[in-house]
Each structure stands twice: as C-alpha cells, then as structure tokens.
Amino acid sequence: MVLGFFLNQIAANAQVVQPCKEPLRENKYFQCFSSFYPVCGCDDVTYRNDCESYNVYGVNIINSIGVCKNDLFYVDFYPNPCSENLNISVEFFEQGNLSVQIFDTYGKLMFFSHRGMIHRYDDFISIGGYKPGLYVIVVISGNVMKSEKLMVK
C-alpha cells in the first residue's frame, strides 16, 4: 500500500517534456505555402517558417521568431526551377551588408546587387534572358558566404 501511494505521488509530480524534434513526423515532401517568416528552432537551426519547421523537419519548439544567432542570415528563393522572375528574400539576425550574385556554369557574373546595413532584403530578379541551365546564387555578408543552385528552364 505504501508503494502504491509513493508511485501515485511520483506520477502526480511528473512533467512531460516535449522533445525538440520528432523524427517520425518529418516529411520532406510536405508543402508549406506560407510566406517567408524565418523562425529559430529549439535545435538552433533557422527554418523558412513555422510550418516548415514543424511539418517538414519535425521541430516541436520554436525558440524565437527570426534568424538564429549562429546563422547570421537566412536566404530563401523561389521558384526553382525558374523561367521568368526569381523571388529572393534574405533576413539577418541583426543587421548586415549584403551582396547577391548569380553566376552561370562558366563563372560569368549574370546579376549583382549590394545593400548596406539592412535587416531584410526582398527582391524580384528578372531571369527571362538567361539561357536554360544551371546557375549559382551566392549571398555574402561579411566573411560568411552561402551558395545555392538555381535551375533556369
């Protein structure tokens, strides 16, 4: 009888701690059509928005709205593949200088834009005159460089 009372007391005081991520819920094919509003997950990774963090990557807890401190900035662009206009968005943890460049496979600079001391950058880039093929988008701020592939059709 004493043991039963003791176990009931432990159960009454126990707290369920939600895990940071649930790998079984990850679905790389889930479509999040929400806008670009970066969030910092409990794993200190920046995600495009809360829908993506929860449904695509299985993150249960959002630490903060915006870019994680360790990421400095987060880049998003769509559609990919693209044929006419490319939407590009960059958000910083704080503020920073930004250079956006697009190169073809031969290393030829096709697009360049620079902005000083900004928190967020949103732009449409016309790629209607680009030949179909593979391109590279390079985003630089300070000594951090991030690059992504872009397919033009």
C-alpha angles and dihedrals in degrees: 000000000000091000091053091051090049093051091048090053092051092048091048092053097041118111123207110229113206112226118242093237136018108205092191090063095052111117115177089189097055111121115225110187093180120124127264105281107143119217131191112231127212087259090062092248122130116233130193092246141331093272091059094044093051104036104029101034102024096236112161101186130051113205095194146342111259136026121336114251093239092054096057090198140008126217127205129175136169156226102033115204093039136184109176121007126016118206113212129183130181125183126188130212088231121343132310150157115269136203120185118192134174120202130187121225091271092057095254113151107239100171137015132180130167129191128181127223101346133152097205136016124196122174146153115227117200109223097165091118095050118109115243112268146076122324134175125227112207121192118189131186119169107315094337119099126182124184133189135182120249125194117207116199 
